[in-house]
Amino acid sequence: MASADNTDREVDIVLVILDLVRAAAPAITAEQTRDVEQAVRVKYGGQRVRIAKRKKHLTPEQRDQLVRQALDPASADLSTDQIADTNGIHRSTLYRAFKRRGL
């Protein structure tokens, strides 16, 4: 089958995904995977398809902790940029967390 190695420039993403599905759900039959593969190839065959990366999102608990940290009097001398950098997020993400809390 296809290799998921990123060095292979001719990776067949359909086969890679089907391999992962078969590993996660062994009850899927070979006939079912062939049907899915055929349907995908009919619909998208010959097209260049972009696979977008998913952005990492903060959980509600992480957002609450971030806002509590930013509002903590001990953090009063820190700028929003410093708080954002410390938490590995962008300043606008910090502002969105404030907005969601109604601050």
Steps between C-alpha positions, in 0.01 A plus 500: 500500500594866512763633731419786736861617478515873422810456283297315235374766259249263340306399810150381415308666782189291429690180572668648807164601646344162419793323669444708814126431495559125460744503793254691720193303396593143404131412451500694172510254213729515199192549283393803703844659474505437123159667470618804698823521299308481172251768610782736603689442177186561290424824682856638537708303248744717309452801726760655724354492847626716784509355850484787746675474834278535802590781732558421862215643706492568871254301705246698706699411812823628345327823395364552853843435651658742253253778587544436874877522456472823302270656761709382795648798689839325491490534119414872511852597391490268193386623160243309298779406259703347784199305632422375148864401435521319833196293406609439141207687344451814297388822667175494301423157647535650847264783406246247364517313832424829681211569264349153558507566873326834447803705604 
